[in-house]
Amino acid sequence: MARQQPIELFMPPNILKAKVGSGAPGLDLAAIKRAETAMDKMRGEFADWAATDVDKLMAARARFGKTPDAASRAALLRAAHDMKGQAATYDFPMIARVAGSLSKLIGEVPENKDLPLGLVDAHVSTIHVIYRDKLTDASNKMAMALSSELEKQVEAALK
């Protein structure tokens, strides 16, 4: 049996930690408070911004219905993707979830295949209903059931 060399461990220095520091002492609590205050002031505009996004999505869907080309499909994807990223900020987490499912559907169906328009329409209608009924609670049973079913249908469509 060959003679084994002793194991030697080498721990590289954590340069990032040394540069950043330990965290809390450098925290500017006044800046955080100012940001929270600014967000509270803008909160009244969130509903208007959400309405604008819902209108953009519905317009993109209508455009795609009339002219189902690459440009209108890209606009539909952009509208869904924007909602996915912004709706939670606007206090509509369920819209963000449904828009994420719609984004996945549009983004993952190959360009050379038709989008299942019934499923696209179900997503758009669900987003409209969640906004219309102001379903801002992420645990709303109806919104959760609709979201879950849409996600299942997207998975099935992508197989």
C-alpha positions as CSV (number, residue, x, y, z in Angstrom):
1,M,0.0,0.0,0.0
2,A,1.3,3.5,-0.9
3,R,2.2,5.9,1.7
4,Q,-0.4,8.6,2.0
5,Q,0.6,12.3,2.4
6,P,-1.0,14.2,5.2
7,I,-3.9,16.4,4.1
8,E,-3.3,20.1,4.3
9,L,-6.2,22.5,4.3
10,F,-5.8,26.0,2.9
11,M,-8.5,28.6,3.7
12,P,-8.3,31.6,1.3
13,P,-9.0,35.0,2.9
14,N,-12.5,36.4,2.5
15,I,-11.6,39.6,0.7
16,L,-15.2,40.6,-0.1
17,K,-16.1,40.5,3.6
18,A,-13.2,42.7,4.5
19,K,-14.2,45.2,1.8
20,V,-17.9,45.2,2.7
21,G,-17.6,45.0,6.4
22,S,-20.0,43.4,8.8
23,G,-23.1,45.1,7.5
24,A,-25.2,46.8,10.2
25,P,-22.9,49.7,11.2
26,G,-22.9,51.1,7.6
27,L,-26.7,51.0,7.3
28,D,-28.2,54.4,6.7
29,L,-31.5,54.1,8.6
30,A,-32.5,57.7,7.6
31,A,-32.2,56.7,3.9
32,I,-34.4,53.6,4.5
33,K,-37.0,55.8,6.3
34,R,-37.0,58.3,3.4
35,A,-37.5,55.5,0.9
36,E,-40.4,54.1,2.9
37,T,-42.0,57.5,3.1
38,A,-41.6,58.0,-0.7
39,M,-43.2,54.6,-1.3
40,D,-46.1,55.4,1.0
41,K,-46.7,58.7,-0.9
42,M,-46.7,56.8,-4.3
43,R,-49.0,54.0,-3.0
44,G,-52.0,56.0,-4.1
45,E,-50.8,55.9,-7.7
46,F,-50.3,52.1,-7.7
47,A,-53.9,51.4,-8.7
48,D,-53.6,53.8,-11.7
49,W,-50.3,52.2,-12.8
50,A,-51.8,48.7,-12.4
51,A,-54.8,49.8,-14.6
52,T,-52.4,51.1,-17.2
53,D,-50.6,47.7,-17.3
54,V,-53.9,45.8,-17.5
55,D,-55.0,48.0,-20.4
56,K,-51.6,47.5,-22.2
57,L,-52.0,43.7,-21.8
58,M,-55.5,43.8,-23.1
59,A,-54.5,46.0,-26.1
60,A,-51.5,43.7,-26.8
61,R,-53.9,40.7,-26.8
62,A,-56.3,42.5,-29.2
63,R,-53.4,43.4,-31.5
64,F,-52.2,39.8,-31.5
65,G,-55.7,38.6,-32.3
66,K,-55.9,40.8,-35.3
67,T,-52.3,40.3,-36.5
68,P,-50.7,37.2,-35.0
69,D,-47.1,38.0,-36.1
70,A,-43.8,38.1,-34.4
71,A,-44.0,41.8,-33.5
72,S,-47.5,41.5,-31.9
73,R,-46.4,38.3,-30.1
74,A,-43.4,40.1,-28.7
75,A,-45.6,43.0,-27.5
76,L,-47.9,40.6,-25.8
77,L,-44.9,38.9,-24.1
78,R,-43.5,42.3,-23.0
79,A,-46.8,43.4,-21.5
80,A,-47.1,40.1,-19.6
81,H,-43.5,40.2,-18.5
82,D,-43.8,43.8,-17.3
83,M,-46.9,42.9,-15.2
84,K,-45.0,39.9,-13.8
85,G,-42.3,42.2,-12.5
86,Q,-44.4,45.2,-11.4
87,A,-47.8,43.8,-10.1
88,A,-46.5,42.7,-6.7
89,T,-45.1,46.2,-6.2
90,Y,-48.6,47.6,-7.0
91,D,-50.0,45.2,-4.3
92,F,-51.4,42.7,-6.8
93,P,-49.3,39.6,-6.1
94,M,-51.8,37.3,-7.8
95,I,-51.6,39.3,-11.0
96,A,-47.8,38.9,-10.9
97,R,-48.3,35.1,-10.6
98,V,-50.8,34.9,-13.5
99,A,-48.6,37.2,-15.6
100,G,-45.7,35.0,-14.9
101,S,-47.6,32.0,-16.1
102,L,-48.6,33.8,-19.3
103,S,-45.0,35.0,-19.8
104,K,-43.9,31.4,-19.6
105,L,-46.5,30.2,-22.1
106,I,-45.7,32.9,-24.6
107,G,-41.9,32.6,-24.1
108,E,-41.7,28.9,-24.3
109,V,-44.0,28.0,-27.1
110,P,-41.7,27.9,-30.1
111,E,-42.1,30.8,-32.6
112,N,-43.1,28.4,-35.4
113,K,-46.1,27.1,-33.4
114,D,-49.3,28.9,-32.7
115,L,-50.1,30.1,-29.2
116,P,-53.1,28.4,-27.6
117,L,-55.4,31.5,-27.8
118,G,-57.9,30.1,-25.4
119,L,-55.2,29.7,-22.7
120,V,-53.9,33.2,-23.5
121,D,-57.4,34.6,-23.2
122,A,-57.9,32.8,-19.9
123,H,-54.8,34.4,-18.5
124,V,-55.8,37.9,-19.7
125,S,-59.3,37.5,-18.4
126,T,-58.0,36.3,-15.0
127,I,-55.7,39.3,-14.7
128,H,-58.6,41.6,-15.6
129,V,-60.8,40.0,-13.0
130,I,-58.2,40.1,-10.3
131,Y,-57.6,43.8,-11.0
132,R,-61.3,44.7,-11.3
133,D,-62.2,43.0,-8.1
134,K,-59.1,44.4,-6.3
135,L,-57.9,40.9,-5.2
136,T,-54.8,42.1,-3.4
137,D,-54.6,39.2,-1.0
138,A,-52.2,36.5,-2.1
139,S,-54.3,33.9,-0.2
140,N,-57.5,34.7,-2.0
141,K,-59.0,31.2,-2.7
142,M,-60.6,32.0,-6.0
143,A,-57.4,33.7,-7.4
144,M,-55.2,30.9,-6.1
145,A,-57.5,28.2,-7.7
146,L,-57.5,30.1,-11.0
147,S,-53.7,30.6,-10.9
148,S,-53.0,27.0,-10.1
149,E,-55.3,25.8,-12.9
150,L,-53.7,28.2,-15.4
151,E,-50.2,27.0,-14.4
152,K,-51.3,23.4,-14.9
153,Q,-52.7,24.2,-18.3
154,V,-49.5,25.9,-19.3
155,E,-47.4,22.9,-18.3
156,A,-49.7,20.7,-20.3
157,A,-49.5,23.0,-23.3
158,L,-45.7,23.0,-23.2
159,K,-45.3,19.2,-23.3
